């Protein structure tokens, strides 16, 4: 089996016939393994998968930004504000990246994104004025995320319809592995630089620059979707977009996908509670933080160890079942934290929602690419990453407020929000493809 450029994908079992004949779901036996998906992929796919890992591995600016600014004499309040500004930049960056990718192509967008991120990160070392620092922090966050919709769209275009879920599982594997290693790499550079931030920031800048060069030399030029005239007909049933050139306004006219975006915001806001509110509740219960640390580590290890393997099975499931089950398990897991807090509750609840993440993570990330009309693929993915980033930003703030108001019973309220997200997702996925990646015979 070799990779071919995907043809138009209507995303439904009763889609119109194409010149090649009627569409049919790829039988499970035809689906590739993790190894085959990677080894048979073109160089551009390997570059993007490696680049996602490299970018995430070098993404320790947000980890050390507060410490760096306070070391310069800025107040903790100013340092926290800068971290929030960096987060706002990352959320805006994916929207801008979606538009740039549609106009410039994945190669140019990725190169500009990573080169800009490298220059801005290094520039932070030579600024002392707080206003200038704040502006550069926002721009650094923005530039560093512009490549995400571009890389995801190109991955989807090159992977082939039958490998959408698997290639996004590999994409998530790179993200998770890089995120786990980034603090260690950053701390290592900090100590190697004799507790100075110079080597740390320059290290992140050089990593981003290396990705920019790699992308420029190996990714295809131009816009793959634009080169396929039949892609204009790639409109999913129930996802009709009348103006393929309408950008994000056209995406918002897709009512079902807008529901999916809203469900993603709520789902992500609930998901972030294990990082923001769970440690507060563990401390309030008088438990040692070692149990919280164990839960976070357990989640990371299980996702990295088993998500790719389980995707070999779940990639054949109906997407509505996969995503609905993932959302439901997340809600059940966080609601279990509402039981009397203890080590067993922490571990069991974490296992439940981690299972949901492993089952549904790849399908949740791949779905926008599967149902998007080809000319709008980068906009659909940009919208999804924006929703994911917005939920990540709002979740800790809303969770902290709810926890202050409700105390330990906060987890039942969060579980109810997750239930709402599940209902919205199931409504959004009515008429979704019977399998995540229908292909052509």
ZARODREN-415857 format. One record per residue (C-alpha): residue number from 1; residue in one letter; x, y, z. Coordinates in steps of 0.001 Angstrom, whole numbers, padded with zeros to 6 digits, m for minus. Example, Ala and Ser with C-alpha at 12.3 -4.5 7.8 and 13.67 -1.06 7.14 Angstrom:
 num residuo       x       y       z
   1       A  012300 m004500  007800
   2       S  013670 m001060  007140
This chain:
 num residuo       x       y       z
   1       X  000000  000000  000000
   2       X  001294  003446 m000875
   3       X  000161  006941 m000080
   4       X m001929  008761 m002669
   5       X m003394  012203 m002578
   6       X m006888  011920 m001096
   7       X m009773  012512 m003429
   8       X m012905  014421 m002516
   9       X m014404  013184  000723
  10       X m018084  013756  001286
  11       X m017849  012179  004688
  12       X m021092  010182  004469
  13       X m021957  006645  003400
  14       X m024480  007904  000810
  15       X m022192  010459 m000788
  16       X m022387  011074 m004550
  17       X m020335  008852 m006808
  18       X m017044  010149 m008136
  19       X m015310  009583 m011421
  20       X m013492  006653 m009854
  21       X m016726  004999 m008841
  22       X m018930  004981 m005731
  23       X m017374  005531 m002355
  24       X m017029  002639  000045
  25       X m015631  002413  003535
  26       X m012205  000851  003721
  27       X m012581 m002580  005353
  28       X m010768 m002963  008665
  29       X m008323 m005443  007165
  30       X m007091 m002756  004763
  31       X m006234 m000351  007547
  32       X m002531  000042  008179
  33       X m000645 m000459  011384
  34       X  001297  002283  013134
  35       X  004500  001076  011519
  36       X  003051  000923  008009
  37       X  001444  004350  008368
  38       X  004818  005860  009171
  39       X  007112  003865  006879
  40       X  004877  004227  003819
  41       X  004330  007926  004391
  42       X  005974  010476  002104
  43       X  008874  012523  003468
  44       X  006604  015509  004095
  45       X  004468  013489  006544
  46       X  007554  012302  008407
  47       X  008798  015906  008547
  48       X  005528  017161  009996
  49       X  005336  014413  012604
  50       X  008943  015020  013624
  51       X  008364  018770  013532
  52       X  005397  018595  015896
  53       X  007574  016701  018374
  54       X  010506  019117  017910
  55       X  008270  022154  018344
  56       X  006658  020748  021472
  57       X  010026  019654  022842
  58       X  011305  023202  022505
  59       X  008142  024737  023918
  60       X  009416  025568  027369
  61       X  009035  029349  027102
  62       X  005638  029254  028795
  63       X  007049  026979  031528
  64       X  009882  029325  032515
  65       X  008423  032698  031482
  66       X  007114  033637  034938
  67       X  010417  032699  036580
  68       X  012382  034644  033971
  69       X  010350  037832  034375
  70       X  010481  037736  038170
  71       X  014257  037248  037921
  72       X  014355  040566  036041
  73       X  012603  042259  038949
  74       X  009043  042300  037623
  75       X  006257  041618  040111
  76       X  004514  038233  040187
  77       X  001353  039965  038964
  78       X  003125  041313  035893
  79       X  004763  037967  035247
  80       X  001397  036172  035439
  81       X m000150  038756  033119
  82       X  002613  038091  030599
  83       X  001913  034356  030773
  84       X m001762  035054  030086
  85       X m000771  037298  027181
  86       X  001362  034479  025780
  87       X m001649  032172  025970
  88       X m003828  034732  024183
  89       X m001209  034952  021449
  90       X m001234  031183  020966
  91       X m005031  031144  020635
  92       X m004981  033902  018003
  93       X m002030  032276  016265
  94       X m003978  029203  015188
  95       X m006696  031355  013599
  96       X m004127  033388  011678
  97       X m002291  030202  010763
  98       X m005433  028703  009249
  99       X m005859  031691  006940
 100       X m002165  031875  006054
 101       X m002070  028184  005212
 102       X m004965  028581  002773
 103       X m003123  031442  001049
 104       X  000560  030578  001341
 105       X  000561  026797  001698
 106       X  001821  024651  004535
 107       X  005530  024996  003728
 108       X  005600  028794  003697
 109       X  003310  029105  006715
 110       X  005378  026664  008774
 111       X  008670  028315  007822
 112       X  007355  031796  008645
 113       X  005827  030558  011902
 114       X  008959  028840  013175
 115       X  011431  031485  011962
 116       X  009316  034211  013575
 117       X  009066  032226  016788
 118       X  012860  031760  016845
 119       X  013579  035488  016384
 120       X  011000  036631  018939
 121       X  012057  034109  021585
 122       X  015698  035149  021333
 123       X  014683  038832  021404
 124       X  013168  038426  024875
 125       X  016667  038165  026332
 126       X  017535  041686  025199
 127       X  014425  043575  026316
 128       X  014008  045168  029720
 129       X  010990  047447  029236
 130       X  007858  045633  030420
 131       X  005646  046991  027654
 132       X  008066  045811  024976
 133       X  008419  042428  026705
 134       X  004663  042012  026843
 135       X  004261  042810  023146
 136       X  007007  040390  022123
 137       X  005574  037663  024370
 138       X  002207  037970  022615
 139       X  003850  037866  019185
 140       X  006008  034894  020198
 141       X  002946  032931  021271
 142       X  001154  033904  018076
 143       X  004041  033010  015760
 144       X  004755  029734  017510
 145       X  001236  028380  016865
 146       X  000585  029536  013296
 147       X  002019  026324  011890
 148       X m000481  024014  013629
 149       X m003447  024306  011211
 150       X m001031  024219  008271
 151       X  000716  021075  009457
 152       X m002533  019334  010386
 153       X m004136  020177  007024
 154       X m001127  018912  005064
 155       X m000976  015742  007172
 156       X m004618  015084  006379
 157       X m004141  015732  002653
 158       X m001112  013474  002334
 159       X m002165  010651  004634
 160       X m005025  009382  002523
 161       X m008674  009041  003600
 162       X m008255  005631  005244
 163       X m005462  006768  007565
 164       X m006860  009981  009004
 165       X m007361  008768  012577
 166       X m004055  006907  012704
 167       X m001964  009800  011405
 168       X m003585  012148  013928
 169       X m002883  009597  016651
 170       X  000778  009829  015633
 171       X  000470  013635  015623
 172       X m000843  013511  019199
 173       X  001897  011069  020180
 174       X  004511  013633  019113
 175       X  002699  016378  021014
 176       X  002416  014343  024212
 177       X  005962  012996  024096
 178       X  007386  016453  023452
 179       X  005273  017977  026219
 180       X  006525  015389  028703
 181       X  010176  015937  027779
 182       X  010088  019747  027408
 183       X  010402  020627  031133
 184       X  013371  018279  031489
 185       X  015108  019716  028427
 186       X  014432  023263  029588
 187       X  015712  022601  033088
 188       X  018779  020872  031641
 189       X  019588  023912  029488
 190       X  018998  026197  032475
 191       X  021503  024280  034603
 192       X  023926  023855  031706
 193       X  023911  027633  031380
 194       X  024856  027942  035077
 195       X  021300  028875  036137
 196       X  021064  031492  033397
 197       X  018144  031853  030996
 198       X  020355  032730  028010
 199       X  021020  029165  026890
 200       X  017426  028137  027603
 201       X  015866  030835  025381
 202       X  018503  030474  022684
 203       X  017961  026716  022781
 204       X  014246  027127  022132
 205       X  014986  029632  019346
 206       X  017431  027274  017626
 207       X  014996  024355  017864
 208       X  012298  026458  016176
 209       X  014755  027619  013518
 210       X  015789  024015  012821
 211       X  012147  023105  012232
 212       X  011757  026099  009895
 213       X  014716  024959  007775
 214       X  013530  021344  007778
 215       X  010035  022376  006676
 216       X  011344  024649  003917
 217       X  013534  021915  002459
 218       X  011137  018966  002662
 219       X  007506  020144  002548
 220       X  005769  020540 m000826
 221       X  005273  024066 m002118
 222       X  001850  025436 m002913
 223       X m001573  024428 m001675
 224       X m002396  020776 m002190
 225       X m006142  021296 m001991
 226       X m006059  023987 m004626
 227       X m004350  021616 m007054
 228       X m007318  019202 m007018
 229       X m010285  020669 m008942
 230       X m012584  017920 m007726
 231       X m011879  018999 m004161
 232       X m014398  021782 m004679
 233       X m017089  019095 m004465
 234       X m015822  017832 m001103
 235       X m018870  018843  000902
 236       X m020117  016541  003632
 237       X m023804  015837  003979
 238       X m025021  018122  006742
 239       X m021831  020182  006436
 240       X m022733  022212  003362
 241       X m020561  025297  002878
 242       X m021892  027479  000067
 243       X m018816  029665 m000283
 244       X m015569  027651 m000232
 245       X m013588  030897 m000327
 246       X m015438  032395  002611
 247       X m012823  031546  005227
 248       X m013951  031423  008838
 249       X m017370  032897  008030
 250       X m017994  029889  005811
 251       X m016920  027602  008657
 252       X m019383  029273  011037
 253       X m022197  028744  008524
 254       X m021643  025023  009031
 255       X m024027  024718  011968
 256       X m023136  021183  012925
 257       X m019452  021917  012982
 258       X m020125  025061  015039
 259       X m021851  022805  017573
 260       X m018770  020581  017495
 261       X m016568  023601  018221
 262       X m018756  024573  021186
 263       X m018564  021011  022494
 264       X m014779  021153  022097
 265       X m014536  024367  024152
 266       X m016579  022814  026985
 267       X m014785  019465  026774
 268       X m011358  021103  026912
 269       X m012364  023389  029774
 270       X m013376  020287  031750
 271       X m010207  018446  030727
 272       X m007937  021214  032069
 273       X m009345  020868  035587
 274       X m006891  018088  036399
 275       X m004073  020593  035950
 276       X m005649  023596  037653
 277       X m008327  022666  040207
 278       X m007479  019078  041156
 279       X m004264  020052  043006
 280       X m006247  022675  044966
 281       X m008814  020080  046036
 282       X m006141  017511  046902
 283       X m004410  020077  049136
 284       X m007737  021123  050699
 285       X m008412  017471  051596
 286       X m005109  017327  053468
 287       X m003612  014716  051142
 288       X  000008  014724  050109
 289       X  000594  016247  046676
 290       X  002459  013066  045811
 291       X m000933  011566  044936
 292       X m001713  014403  042542
 293       X  001725  014068  040984
 294       X  001178  010334  040609
 295       X m002168  010927  038868
 296       X m000676  013392  036368
 297       X  002241  011070  035660
 298       X m000114  008101  035283
 299       X m002163  009976  032696
 300       X  000881  010961  030659
 301       X  002426  007502  030720
 302       X m000793  005706  029771
 303       X m001565  008054  026881
 304       X  001944  007755  025450
 305       X  002095  003990  025975
 306       X m001352  002949  024740
 307       X m003043  005584  022565
 308       X m001310  004540  019330
 309       X m001903  000855  020036
 310       X m005582  001306  020856
 311       X m006092  003494  017782
 312       X m005426  000393  015650
 313       X m008823 m000785  016958
 314       X m010776  002448  017443
 315       X m009954  003842  013985
 316       X m012606  001441  012610
 317       X m015328  002526  015009
 318       X m018099  004930  013918
 319       X m016819  008389  014738
 320       X m020000  009265  016636
 321       X m019470  006293  018959
 322       X m015766  007022  019478
 323       X m016105  010716  020267
 324       X m019327  010317  022250
 325       X m017739  007596  024399
 326       X m014629  009716  024932
 327       X m016639  012728  026093
 328       X m018806  010553  028362
 329       X m015799  008886  030013
 330       X m014228  012289  030642
 331       X m017400  013457  032372
 332       X m017667  010280  034424
 333       X m014000  010516  035444
 334       X m014155  014100  036672
 335       X m017455  013434  038459
 336       X m015757  010590  040371
 337       X m013408  013171  041902
 338       X m016533  014366  043760
 339       X m016469  011259  045977
 340       X m014714  011644  049339
 341       X m011211  012551  048261
 342       X m008585  009888  048833
 343       X m005782  008101  047004
 344       X m008103  005457  045506
 345       X m010541  008096  044217
 346       X m007716  010093  042630
 347       X m006262  007071  040846
 348       X m009572  005487  039718
 349       X m011081  008764  038490
 350       X m007894  009560  036571
 351       X m007930  006110  034972
 352       X m011540  006572  033807
 353       X m011072  009900  032041
 354       X m007651  008858  030741
 355       X m009346  005900  029032
 356       X m011674  008407  027368
 357       X m008709  010456  026174
 358       X m006972  007377  024752
 359       X m010118  006151  022985
 360       X m011245  009448  021505
 361       X m008264  011798  021308
 362       X m007191  010905  017740
 363       X m010775  010920  016418
 364       X m011515  014266  018082
 365       X m008448  015808  016422
 366       X m008988  014180  013016
 367       X m012720  014831  012643
 368       X m012391  018469  011442
 369       X m010010  017318  008704
 370       X m012280  014418  007703
 371       X m015430  016488  007151
 372       X m013885  019748  005921
 373       X m014272  020749  002285
 374       X m010718  020619  000912
 375       X m010460  024372  000143
 376       X m011430  025112  003757
 377       X m009482  022362  005516
 378       X m006968  024706  007147
 379       X m009804  026972  008311
 380       X m011699  024055  009858
 381       X m008542  022913  011627
 382       X m007711  026471  012673
 383       X m011201  026799  014148
 384       X m010807  023529  016018
 385       X m007412  024469  017459
 386       X m008834  027877  018412
 387       X m011696  026171  020284
 388       X m009228  023838  021984
 389       X m006999  026751  023005
 390       X m009962  028823  024184
 391       X m011165  025998  026402
 392       X m007655  025539  027779
 393       X m007476  029251  028631
 394       X m010965  029606  030120
 395       X m011043  026274  031964
 396       X m008638  027098  034809
 397       X m010252  030516  035420
 398       X m013830  029207  035410
 399       X m012816  026126  037406
 400       X m011115  028188  040091
 401       X m014181  030403  040426
 402       X m016537  027420  040667
 403       X m014308  025655  043173
 404       X m014224  028747  045385
 405       X m018039  028899  045270
 406       X m018927  025204  045547
 407       X m015997  023550  047259
 408       X m015559  019795  046772
 409       X m019000  019417  045124
 410       X m017537  021467  042269
 411       X m016734  018162  040513
 412       X m020417  017324  040067
 413       X m020998  020674  038357
 414       X m018040  020019  036073
 415       X m019418  016564  035306
 416       X m022725  018188  034305
 417       X m020855  020542  031965
 418       X m019147  017523  030430
 419       X m022555  015859  029964
 420       X m023710  018972  028089
 421       X m020586  018791  025911
 422       X m021358  015126  025164
 423       X m024921  015935  024089
 424       X m023715  018778  021854
 425       X m021077  016525  020291
 426       X m023634  013795  019544
 427       X m025935  016366  017936
 428       X m023047  017724  015890
 429       X m022069  014252  014720
 430       X m025477  013258  013352
 431       X m024920  012112  009800
 432       X m021170  011778  010416
 433       X m019297  009163  008353
 434       X m019947  005566  009340
 435       X m016179  005206  009663
 436       X m013752  008054  010325
 437       X m011959  007883  007017
 438       X m013997  006640  004079
 439       X m011905  006012  001019
 440       X m012207  004940 m002565
 441       X m011919  001461 m003917
